[in-house]
Amino acid sequence: MIRKIITIDENKCNGCGLCAEACHEGAIGMVDGVAKLLRDDYCDGLGDCLPSCPTGAITFVEREAAAYDEAAVLENMKKKETTQNSDAKKAGGCPGTQAKTIVRETIATDDGPEPLPCGCPGSSSKAIVRETVAAEKPAPTEALESQLRQWPVQIKLAPVNAPYFNGAHLLIAADCTAYAYADFHNRFIKNKITLIGCPKLDAVDYADKLTEILKRNEIKSVTVVRMEVPCCGGITAAVTTALKDSGKMIPWQVLTVTTDGKVLEND
């Protein structure tokens, strides 16, 4: 069948492996230090890998390719999970699930941070040192006011035609951003309708639902807030696809939050 599928320019590939980490389906692998599309039927054509590539080596083409085989992908993912769980037990647990202490300044070591033996670079454990400032006055006792304007907030739970979407400024955020950025409510949620999700862990493609939300409602603007880790590029890719498929010209922007709580310039 003729369908949309990724292609990788090996001359542009720098061998970083970020696209392989971002490909949840396992369609991309590293062969002799270069990214390769291993199986056509593992590629869903959604392009979660595109934002993770720092050199622009990955693009879409339309060509003869095997149809996307979701059953085969799920079976492959189960095999990988079984292998990873086995390895994690031998090593005393998965590094990506270990506790992480957030501090303000990164403590340098002679050898630098120890790399993970496998897995997404964004799940590497690190400590960020934050300076403790002694308060001259007792902290105010009144609670901060939430700026959340609707419920539910999970992308996969929100109805596509809820009345609060009409005329809304939409915030679509990776769920970790609210933990990383201290003043998330006032900076991002205030005066917006909020949708959150995790492109790495949620077993769902957001693009279709976001497309329906944009089509059925008069959305005034879209703000995407993602983490700096490569796997978070999936949420940007989903919004990009939804905006394109909705057929509407809607102002939008992407903001990136670092793991130590800073906001980078617009993407």
N, C-alpha and C positions, 0 to 999 in steps of 0.2 A: 504494500500500500504506500501511497505518497503521503507523507506527513511531515510536520515540523519536528526537527531534532537538532541537537547541538552538534557542532563540529569544533575541533581543537586545532589551532595552528601551532604545530610543534616548533616552528621557528621562533614564535613569540613566547612559548612556555619557558618559564624560568625554573621549573621543577619544585616550586614551593609546596605543592600538595594541598593547598587550601580548597581547591575545587573538589578534590576527592573527599575532603572532610565535609564540605557543604552538600554533597550529593547524598541525600538520605537513602536513595534507592540502590546505591552501589554500582551505578552505571559507569562511573569514572574510577580509574585506578592508576597508580604510578608504575610505569614499566621502564626500567633502565633510566630512572630519573626524569621521565617525561610523562605528562598526563595523557591518558588514552581513554577513548570511549570503548569500554570493554564489551558491552552488549547493547544492541539497539533496543531490545525488548525491555531493558531496565530503565531506559530514559523516557520520562513522562512528558518531555517537551515543555516543562514549565519554567525551566531556567533558573532554579535556585542557585546554581553554581556560578552564574554570570557575575553577580556583584562581588563575589569572593576573589575573582581573578584580578591580580594587580597589573597585569600586562595587556589585558584585552584580548587574550588568545582564544577565548570562547565566544562563538557567535551561533546564531540559528541558521539553518538551511532547511529547505524542503526537498526531500529526496525519497527514493524507495527505501523503506525500512520496515522491519518487523513491528507489528502493533505492540503497544505497551502492555506488558503482562504483569498485572498487579499480583496475581497469585504467585508467580515465580519470584517477584520482588519480596513479598512477605516471607516466603520460604527461605530466601537467601538471608533476609534480616534475622530470622529466627536462628539460623545456623551461626551467624556472626555473634548474636547475643549469647548463645550457648557457649561459644568459644571464649568470648570476652568474660563471661561470668566465671568460667573455669579458670581463666588466667588471673582474674581478680582474686579468687579464693586462694590461689597459690601465692599471690603477692600480698595477701592480707587486706584486700578490698580494692575497689575501683578508685583510682586517684581523683576522678571527676566528681565523686560523691563525698570526698573528705571535707571536713570543716574548713572554712576559710575565714581568717581574721582580717577585717578591714581596718587599715591604718592610713595615716595621711602621707607619709613619705616612705618610699620603698627603701628598705635597708639593703645596701650593697654588700655583696660577699665577694671573696677572692675569685671564686669559680663561676659566679653568676647563678641564676636559678637553674635547678636541675630539670632538664626536659622530661616530659612524659614519654614513656616507651611507646605510646600510641594514643590516638584520640585527637579531638579537636583542640587546637592551641588555646581556644577561648575557655576551656575547662581546666587549664593548668592552675594549680594552687599557687597563691602568692600572698604575702603579707604587705599591707599598706599602712605605714605608721602615721597616726594622726596625733598632733600635739594636743595634750590636755591643758586647757586654759582654766585657771581657777576663777570662779565667778565672784565678783565683788558684792553682788546682791543676790538674794535667793531668786531662783528662776520663777517666773510667773506661774501661778497655779492653774489658771484657766486653760482649758484644752484648746488646741488649734482647731479651726473649723474646716471640715472637709469641703472640697470644692466639687465633689462628684455630683453629677446632675441626673444620672439615670442608673438603672439596674435592669438586666445583668450587664457586665462589662466584658465577659469573655466573647471573643468573636464568634465562636461556634455556638454560643447560646443565645446571642442577640437576635431578635426577630428582624427580618429584612424591611418590614414596613411599619416599624414603630413610629408613633406620631412625633417623638422627640427628634427624629432624624431630619424632618422638614425644616429648612432654613438653618441647619446646624453647621457649625465649624467642627469638623471631625478630627479627633485625635486617635491615631492608630499606633499603639506602643507595644514594644516587646516587654513582657511582664517584668523582666529583671531591671528595667530602667528606673522603675519607681523605688527600688531598693538602693540603687547606686546613686541616684541624684537626690540630695537632701530636700530640696524645696519643690518636689515634683508637682504637688497639688497647685501651688500658686503660679509656678512657671508654665506648666503645661496643661493641667486639667481645667483650670479656671476658665469659665465661659465656653467650654467645649463639651461635646459628647464623646465619651471615651470608650474605645475598644482595645482590648489587650489580647495577647497570645504569645506563644513560644514556637517559632518556626522549627526549632530543633526537636522539641519533645512532643508537640501536638501531632497526632497521627491524622492530619487533615490538611487539605489545600485551601488556604484562605481566599485565593483569587476569585473563585466562582461566587462565593457569598458576598465578598466585598463589591464585586461587579453588580450584583443584584441590588445591594444597598445604594450604590451610586446611581443606578438606573431608575429606581423607583422613588427616589427622594431628591429634593432640591438641596443638595449639599453645597455650602458656600465655599469651603476650603478644606484641604486635607493636610494635616501635619503628621509626619511619621517620625517617631522617636525610637531609635534602635540602639543596641549596644555596639561597641567597637569590635567585638569578636566576630570572626568570619561567618560563623553559622547563622548569625543574626541577619545576614543579608537576605535571607529568605523572605523576611517580612517586607523589605523594600521591594523585592521582585514581585511579590504578590500584589502589592498596591500599584506598582507600575503596570502590571498586566490588567488589573481591574480598571484603572483609569483609561487605559487604551481601549479595552473591550466595552466600557460603558458608553463610549462615543461622545462623552461630554468634555468640554474644556473647563477644568476646575483648577484654580490655583492650588499648588501643593509645594511642600518643602520637606526635606529630610534632615533631621538633627541626630547627631551621634553622641552617645554618652560613654565616657571611658569608665573602666572598672574602678577607678579611684574617684569617680563622681564629678568629672568635669564635662562640659558640653563643648564639642568641637564645632568648627565652622560648618555651615550647610554643605551637604554633599552636592 
